Structures are given as C-alpha cells and as structure tokens.
C-alpha cells in the first residue's frame, strides 16, 4: 500500500514538473506566464535603478552607461529581428508562428531571456569593468527590452488611437503585411533608416491599410 502511494506521489510530482517545465520554456504562453514576463522585468528595472542611482558618486558614469545600454539594445533588437528571427532556424520557424498568429501570446521564455542578459551582458561587463558599471549597462539594456516588450504588445493588443500609437501600428503593419524584408525595428525606426530597410506610408496598398485596424495590433 505504501509503495503504491509513493509511486502515485512520484507520478504526480513528475507530471507537475513537466507542466512547469513546459510553461517556463514555452514560446506560446498562457495569459499568466505572458504577463509575468512584464512583471519580472519591471521588478528588475526598479531594483537595478535603486542600485545604480543609490550612490550619488556614480551618477555621471551611471547616466552614460545606462544610455549606452538603451542605445545598444535598440541595435541588438534590430539585428536579432532581422538576422536571427528572420534568418536562422529554429528561431525563424518560431517567429513565423507569430506572423501567422499575431494576436497569440507568443514570446521568448522569461527564464531564457533573463539568462541571456546575465551571461551575455552582465558577466562580460563585470569582468571587463566592475559590478557597478555592469549593472548600469544591464539596466539600460533591460529598460530598452522592457520598452520593446510593451511597444510590441501595444501594437498587437491595444486599440489606442493616439497619433504615436497609430504610427507604431502602421510601421509594424508594414513589417507584417508588406511581404518585404522591411521595418525590423519595433521601438525605433533609426536602424531601419540607417540600413535601408525602412518603409513609408505610400507603399501600403488600400487592403493592407485595412489590415492595420483589422488586426489586434
């Protein structure tokens, strides 16, 4: 009897672990896990802001490194979107699912993105400089990523009609509906203009213009 109970508990624990693992590493999220990503990054930005700007003697350098982090993120965002999400497998296949279902809750798993920021940004910066400057650079990167996530979510799920919101929707609609490799930037158009992948309103066909408002964008 005891062995049966133990086996039942082990089977239940195994099933629970599998469900948790699938949620942590899933690209199509539940509403809870999708919103948890915003919550976690919001907390990280708040915590790092307190750490970075808590000491007045670091402020001049802090602004410089945070700004560099934000700018660096916009370039990384563009390059990842253009050359990884639209170029390399299996990332291209995963991203195509977003293009096919733009209103689905598809995003990179939080545990994966946080690990990448830690390993590729914070650790090398801490080894090359020091922990505080690494935290400043990471804060800028996370602020850029958080703004990217909010902007991308808004273009697909908010019905705002403010001029800025409409411009972002229109720009992202070029990327989704033109059929051309254009408009890879989500938070800024700067790199698209610099690298020749920008588009303009007069390139949208009337049917494509209608899609801007038909999508949950």
Secondary structure, DSSP 8 states (H G I E B T S, - for coil): -HHHHHHHHHHHHHHHHHHHHHHHH-SB--HHHHHHHHHHHHHHHHHHHHHHHSSGGGHHHHHHHHHHHHHHHHHHHHHIIIIITTTSTTHHHHHHHHHHSTTS-B---HHHHHHHHIIIIIHHHHHHS-HHHHHHHHHHHHHHHHHHHHHHHHHHH----SHHHHHHHHHHHHHHHS-SS----SS-SHHHHHHT----GGGS-HHHHHHHHHS--
